[in-house]
Amino acid sequence: MEENIKKTEISGSNRIINDRIKKIEILRSKGVDPYPSGFRRENIISEAKNTYTKLEDESSSINVETENFVLSGRVMSLRIMGKATFFDIQDKSGKIQCFGRENNLGEKYEIFQYLDIGDIVGVTGPIGRTRRGEISVQLKDLILLTKSIRPLPDKWSGLKDIEMRYRQRYLDLISNQKAYSNAIIRPEIIKSIREFMSKRGFIEVETPILVPVAAGAQARPFQTFHNSLDRNLYLRIATELYLKKLIVGGIEKVFEIGRLFRNEGIDHYHNPEFTTMESYESFVGYNEVMEMVEELVSYVAKQITGSYILPEIEGVRPEINLTPPWPRLNLREILIKNTGTDFFENRDLNFIKSKMVDMNIHVEPKASWARLLDKVISEKIEGSLIQPSFLIDYPVEMSPLAKRKKGEDGIVERFEAFVLGSELANAFTELNDPIDQRKRFEDQEKNRIEFGDDEADRLDEDFLISIEHGMPPTGGLGIGIDRLVMLICGEESIREVLLFPQLRN
């Protein structure tokens, strides 16, 4: 039964396509180019409507007369009623009704016979109101700019299939106002981040995407091969080590916004390629970076939404207050509070495994102590961090690039920022002791062998050589752009804020 329905849909689609191709042939036979080279649009729809309503407000007359507007847009509805036709067009700014009469358009009125929803047209005419009070363009001229062959999704239901929305994002943008809004807001968020960092004196740079060693994070990389160099290369999993080389070189405040690539699973929060902003500042530590994070996120929210408070969205999130300062929560203390166990005191592998079994947390058989503790944190703490919060002071085993905290054995100056139970940022006072850093990298390499951990960080000799020349005390930050966009747009899935997310076949 299902197969028959699909065949009917396909054959119906083919009939529509064939019908539209015939219309193209007829138009060409009549000397009409269905794909002209260009069109000089003079107005966008929202501006035209605003101009008209302003004239109405300033006029005492019921019927306001305007000059001709020259607009263009995609046909979103079409109602041919003999010698009069109503249709809506949509551009980037909105939608407007157009009204054409045969006695106004003459021979050009015939083009409505060959017009379909989805076509792109140019229209010229003054704006007024219909008897029903709707603002409309009273057509003086109409030109077909692009004849569409395939139909748009039904205007009432849009694209119901979520996978189809992601695969054919262009249709989603046409028919789904929220998808279009997300696409527009994202670059505004990135622009705000750049403004914030620039005001603080940071220099934006670009570092390599193809790298000889996939280091700087704990993740599985994508591998490729460079023919001319005759060597394996990797898509970067972090920008960290290159940016810290620039700190060594004397660029004291540096940041990069760019794509990272991690060969990992796909879910609501993860995509194999994603965007981050990483920054490094000389002569500061993680406390100063914490202050910068809460100021940055609240600044961006205010720039985009006009407030530090993100409103409640029923079924998605409660009201979120991003106003600084955010709570600083000691990781060890909150672990004890939520689990009744001090994992920092007893770092035995078998001990943590037994406690995880008691808490009904899945134990990966070959995972290291650090990997298992990360799992405990995810299960027992992260989900409760709804309002913006910082988890601070992590075990050294979990943070191979962070500096040890003075006076606290086995602890590093690291924090993670959480909102709505999801990690938003990861940062630390950078380890600038080259001897300690080399040992930490070597420990990571041992984990790769002992536990089969192909996500363990990698030893990068070139980076070690750079910090052996002397890297100043530095505060580093990585913040997820996609998750920040999710937060501000009120989306629960990363695929709603990526224009073209990775999908299964």
C-alpha positions in Angstrom: 0.0 0.0 0.0 2.8 2.4 1.0 4.7 1.6 -2.2 1.6 2.4 -4.3 1.2 5.8 -2.6 4.8 6.6 -3.3 4.4 5.6 -7.0 1.3 7.8 -7.2 3.2 10.8 -5.7 6.2 10.3 -8.1 3.9 10.1 -11.2 1.9 13.1 -9.9 5.2 15.0 -9.6 6.3 14.0 -13.0 3.0 15.3 -14.5 3.6 18.6 -12.8 7.1 18.8 -14.1 6.1 17.9 -17.7 3.3 20.4 -17.6 5.7 23.2 -16.5 8.2 22.3 -19.2 5.5 22.5 -21.8 4.7 26.0 -20.4 8.3 27.0 -20.9 8.2 25.8 -24.5 5.0 27.8 -25.2 6.5 30.9 -23.6 9.6 30.7 -25.8 7.4 30.2 -28.9 5.7 33.4 -28.0 9.0 35.2 -27.7 9.0 35.3 -23.9 12.3 34.4 -22.2 11.5 32.4 -19.0 15.0 33.0 -17.7 16.0 36.6 -18.5 19.5 37.9 -17.4 18.4 40.3 -14.8 15.9 42.7 -13.3 16.4 46.1 -11.7 14.6 45.8 -8.4 14.1 49.2 -6.8 12.4 48.3 -3.6 12.1 45.4 -1.2 8.6 44.4 0.1 8.9 45.5 3.7 10.2 48.9 2.7 7.4 49.3 0.2 4.7 48.3 2.8 6.2 50.6 5.4 6.3 53.5 3.0 2.6 53.0 2.2 1.5 52.8 5.9 3.5 55.9 6.7 1.7 57.7 3.8 -1.6 56.5 5.2 -0.8 57.8 8.7 0.2 61.2 7.3 -2.8 61.5 4.9 -6.4 62.4 5.7 -7.6 60.7 2.5 -9.0 57.2 2.6 -7.4 56.1 -0.7 -3.8 57.0 -0.6 -2.0 57.2 -4.0 1.6 56.2 -4.3 4.3 56.3 -7.0 5.1 53.0 -8.8 7.1 50.5 -6.8 9.4 48.0 -8.6 9.5 44.7 -6.6 10.5 41.1 -7.2 9.8 37.9 -5.4 8.7 34.2 -5.6 5.0 33.5 -6.3 3.6 31.9 -3.1 -0.1 31.8 -4.0 -2.0 32.3 -7.2 -5.8 32.9 -7.8 -6.8 33.5 -11.4 -10.4 34.8 -11.6 -11.1 35.4 -15.3 -10.0 39.0 -16.1 -8.5 39.6 -12.7 -5.7 37.7 -10.8 -4.5 37.9 -7.2 -1.2 36.4 -6.2 1.3 36.8 -3.4 5.1 37.3 -3.9 7.7 36.8 -1.2 11.3 38.3 -1.0 13.8 38.2 1.8 11.9 40.8 3.8 8.3 39.5 3.6 5.2 39.0 1.5 2.8 41.2 -0.4 -0.3 40.6 -2.4 -0.4 41.7 -6.1 -3.5 42.4 -8.1 -3.6 42.4 -11.9 -6.4 43.2 -14.3 -6.5 42.4 -18.0 -7.5 46.0 -18.9 -4.4 47.3 -17.1 -1.9 44.7 -18.4 -3.2 44.2 -22.0 -1.4 41.4 -23.8 0.9 40.7 -20.7 -2.2 39.5 -18.9 -1.8 36.3 -20.9 1.3 35.3 -18.9 -0.9 34.3 -15.9 -1.9 31.2 -17.9 1.7 30.1 -17.7 2.5 31.2 -14.2 2.8 28.7 -11.3 3.5 28.9 -7.6 7.2 28.9 -7.1 8.0 31.1 -10.2 10.0 34.3 -9.6 8.5 37.5 -11.0 9.2 41.2 -11.2 6.2 43.6 -10.7 5.7 47.3 -11.1 2.8 49.4 -9.9 1.4 51.6 -7.1 0.4 50.3 -3.7 -3.1 50.6 -2.3 -5.6 48.6 -0.3 -8.2 46.2 -1.7 -11.8 46.3 -0.6 -10.9 43.8 2.2 -8.2 46.2 3.4 -5.1 44.2 2.3 -2.1 46.2 1.1 -1.6 45.2 -2.5 0.5 46.1 -5.6 -1.8 47.3 -8.4 0.0 45.9 -11.4 1.1 48.1 -14.2 3.7 45.6 -15.5 4.7 42.0 -14.8 7.8 40.1 -16.0 8.6 36.4 -15.5 12.1 36.2 -14.1 12.5 32.5 -13.4 10.1 29.6 -14.4 10.2 26.9 -11.7 9.9 23.3 -12.9 9.4 21.6 -9.6 6.6 22.5 -7.2 7.1 24.0 -3.7 5.9 22.1 -0.6 2.3 22.6 0.3 2.0 26.1 1.9 -0.2 24.8 4.8 2.0 21.8 5.8 5.4 22.8 4.5 8.0 20.0 4.6 6.7 17.5 7.2 9.7 15.1 6.8 12.4 16.5 9.1 15.2 14.7 7.2 13.8 16.2 4.0 13.9 19.7 5.6 17.7 19.2 6.2 18.4 17.6 2.8 16.5 20.3 0.8 17.2 23.3 3.0 16.4 25.7 0.2 12.8 24.5 0.3 12.8 24.8 4.1 14.0 28.4 3.9 11.2 29.2 1.4 8.4 27.6 3.4 9.5 27.8 7.0 9.9 31.2 8.5 11.7 29.9 11.6 14.4 28.2 9.4 14.9 31.5 7.5 15.1 33.4 10.8 17.7 31.1 12.1 19.8 31.4 9.0 19.7 35.2 9.3 20.4 35.3 13.0 23.5 33.1 12.9 25.7 35.5 10.9 24.5 38.3 13.2 25.7 36.3 16.2 29.1 35.8 14.7 29.3 39.5 13.8 28.5 40.3 17.4 31.3 38.0 18.7 33.8 39.7 16.4 32.7 43.1 17.6 33.1 42.0 21.2 36.5 40.5 20.7 37.7 43.5 18.6 36.7 45.9 21.3 38.9 44.0 23.7 41.9 44.3 21.4 41.9 40.7 20.1 43.4 40.0 16.6 41.5 37.6 14.4 43.6 35.1 12.5 43.3 32.0 10.3 45.2 28.8 11.0 45.6 25.6 8.9 42.7 23.2 8.4 44.8 20.4 7.0 47.4 19.5 9.7 50.1 16.9 10.1 49.1 16.1 13.7 45.5 16.2 14.8 46.2 17.5 18.3 44.7 20.1 20.7 41.6 18.1 21.8 40.5 14.6 22.6 38.7 13.5 19.5 39.0 11.1 16.6 40.1 12.9 13.4 39.3 12.6 9.7 42.3 11.5 7.7 43.3 12.3 4.1 46.4 12.0 1.9 48.3 14.8 0.1 49.7 13.4 -3.2 52.3 16.1 -3.8 53.7 16.0 -0.3 53.3 12.2 -0.2 52.1 12.3 3.4 49.0 11.8 5.6 47.2 14.9 6.7 44.2 15.4 9.0 41.3 17.8 9.2 41.9 19.8 12.4 40.1 18.9 15.5 41.0 22.2 17.3 42.7 25.5 16.5 44.4 25.6 19.9 48.0 24.7 19.3 48.5 27.0 16.3 46.9 29.9 18.2 49.2 29.3 21.2 52.2 29.4 18.8 51.1 32.9 17.9 51.0 33.7 21.6 54.6 32.5 21.8 55.3 34.8 18.8 54.1 37.9 20.7 50.5 38.3 19.4 49.2 38.7 23.0 45.4 38.6 22.2 44.4 36.3 19.4 41.2 34.5 18.3 39.8 32.4 15.4 36.3 31.6 14.3 36.3 28.5 12.1 35.2 25.0 11.4 36.5 22.0 13.3 36.1 18.4 12.2 35.7 15.4 14.5 34.9 11.9 13.4 32.2 11.3 15.9 28.6 10.4 16.2 25.6 12.6 15.2 23.0 13.6 17.6 21.1 16.7 18.8 24.3 18.4 20.0 26.9 17.0 17.7 27.8 17.3 14.0 31.0 16.0 12.4 31.9 19.5 11.3 31.0 22.5 13.6 32.1 26.0 14.3 33.9 27.4 17.3 35.6 30.5 18.5 38.9 29.9 20.2 40.7 32.8 21.9 44.0 33.1 23.8 45.1 36.1 25.9 48.5 36.5 27.5 49.0 37.3 31.2 45.5 36.2 32.3 44.2 33.0 33.9 40.9 31.1 33.9 39.2 33.5 36.3 39.6 36.4 33.8 38.4 34.1 31.0 35.3 33.2 33.0 34.4 36.9 33.3 35.0 37.3 29.6 32.7 34.4 28.7 29.7 35.6 30.7 30.2 39.1 29.3 30.6 37.8 25.8 27.5 35.6 25.9 25.3 38.2 27.5 26.6 40.9 25.1 25.7 38.8 22.1 22.2 38.0 23.5 21.6 41.7 24.2 22.7 42.6 20.6 20.5 40.0 19.0 17.4 40.0 21.2 17.6 43.3 23.1 17.8 41.6 26.5 20.0 39.5 28.7 17.0 37.4 29.5 15.9 34.8 26.9 12.1 34.2 27.1 10.6 30.9 28.0 9.6 28.7 25.0 7.0 26.2 26.0 8.2 22.6 25.6 11.7 23.8 24.7 13.2 25.8 27.6 12.4 27.9 30.7 13.3 31.6 30.9 17.1 31.8 30.8 18.9 34.7 32.6 22.3 35.4 31.1 23.1 38.4 33.2 26.6 38.2 34.7 27.9 37.0 37.1 27.2 33.3 36.6 27.6 30.8 39.5 31.0 29.2 39.9 30.5 25.5 41.0 33.4 23.5 42.3 33.4 20.2 40.4 34.6 18.1 43.3 32.0 19.5 45.7 29.1 19.1 43.3 30.2 15.5 42.4 30.1 14.6 46.1 26.8 16.3 46.6 25.2 14.5 43.6 26.8 11.1 43.9 27.8 10.8 47.6 31.3 9.8 46.4 34.6 11.7 46.3 36.1 10.5 43.0 39.0 12.9 43.3 40.2 11.2 46.5 40.2 7.7 45.0 41.3 7.6 41.4 41.4 3.9 41.1 39.9 2.5 37.9 38.1 -0.4 39.6 36.7 1.9 42.2 35.0 4.2 39.7 33.7 1.3 37.7 32.0 -0.2 40.8 30.5 3.1 41.7 29.2 3.6 38.2 27.6 0.1 38.3 25.9 1.1 41.6 24.6 4.3 39.9 23.3 2.4 36.8 25.8 4.2 34.5 27.1 2.3 31.6 30.8 1.4 32.0 32.8 1.2 28.8 35.1 -1.8 29.2 38.3 -0.2 28.0 37.8 3.4 29.1 40.4 5.3 31.2 39.6 6.8 34.6 39.3 10.2 33.0 36.9 9.0 30.4 34.7 7.3 33.0 34.7 10.3 35.3 33.6 12.4 32.3 30.7 10.0 31.8 29.7 10.4 35.5 29.8 14.2 35.2 27.6 14.0 32.1 25.0 11.7 33.8 24.9 13.2 37.3 25.7 16.9 36.9 25.4 18.4 33.4 21.6 17.9 33.0 20.8 19.9 36.1 22.8 23.0 35.0 19.9 24.8 33.3 20.7 28.4 34.1 24.2 29.5 33.0 26.8 28.1 35.3 30.6 27.4 35.4 31.9 24.0 36.6 35.5 24.7 37.8 38.7 22.9 38.8 39.0 19.6 37.0 41.3 16.6 37.6 44.6 16.8 35.7 43.8 13.5 34.0 40.9 15.1 32.1 42.8 18.2 31.0 46.2 17.5 29.3 46.6 21.2 28.2 45.6 23.0 31.4 47.9 24.4 34.1 47.9 22.8 37.6 46.2 24.8 40.4 48.6 26.0 43.0 48.2 24.2 46.3 45.7 21.6 45.1 47.3 18.3 44.1 46.0 16.8 40.9 43.7 19.7 40.0 44.0 22.1 37.0 42.6 25.6 36.4 39.9 24.6 34.0 36.2 25.5 33.7 33.3 24.5 31.4 30.3 26.7 30.9 26.9 25.1 30.8 23.4 26.3 29.8 20.3 24.2 29.5 22.3 21.1 30.5 24.7 21.4 27.6 28.3 22.5 27.4 28.7 25.9 25.8 32.4 26.6 26.5 35.6 25.0 27.7 38.5 26.9 28.9 41.6 26.9 31.2 44.7 28.6 32.3 47.1 27.2 29.6 49.9 24.9 30.6 53.1 26.7 29.6 55.6 24.4 31.4 57.1 22.5 28.4 58.4 19.6 30.6 55.0 19.0 32.2 53.3 19.4 28.8 55.5 16.8 27.2 54.8 14.3 30.0 51.1 14.9 29.7 51.2 14.3 25.9 53.2 11.1 26.6 50.5 10.0 29.1 47.9 10.5 26.4 49.8 8.4 24.0 50.0 5.6 26.6 46.3 5.8 27.0 45.9 5.3 23.3 47.8 2.0 23.6 46.6 0.8 27.0 42.9 1.6 26.6 42.6 1.6 22.8 41.5 5.3 23.2 41.7 6.7 19.7 40.3 10.0 21.0 43.2 10.7 23.3 45.2 13.8 22.6 48.3 13.5 20.4 51.9 14.6 21.0 52.7 17.5 18.7 56.5 17.9 18.7 56.4 21.2 16.7 54.1 22.7 19.4 56.4 21.5 22.2 59.3 23.1 20.5 57.4 26.4 20.3 56.6 26.6 24.0 60.1 25.5 24.9 61.0 29.0 23.6 58.7 30.4 26.3 55.0 31.0 26.3 53.7 33.6 28.7 50.9 32.8 31.2 47.8 32.6 29.1 44.1 32.1 29.4 42.5 30.1 26.6 38.9 29.6 25.6 36.8 27.5 23.2 33.1 28.4 22.7 30.7 26.5 20.5 29.1 28.8 18.0 26.5 26.3 16.9 25.4 25.8 20.5 25.3 29.6 21.2 23.1 30.0 18.1 20.8 27.1 19.4 20.5 28.9 22.7 19.6 32.3 21.3 17.3 30.9 18.6 15.6 28.5 21.0 16.4 25.4 19.1 16.9 21.9 20.6 18.9 20.4 17.7 22.2 21.5 16.1 20.7 20.6 12.7 18.2 23.4 13.0 21.1 26.0 13.1 23.3 24.4 10.5 22.3 25.2 6.9 23.6 21.8 5.6 24.1 19.3 8.5 25.6 15.9 7.8 23.0 13.2 7.3 22.9 9.5 6.8 22.4 8.1 3.4 
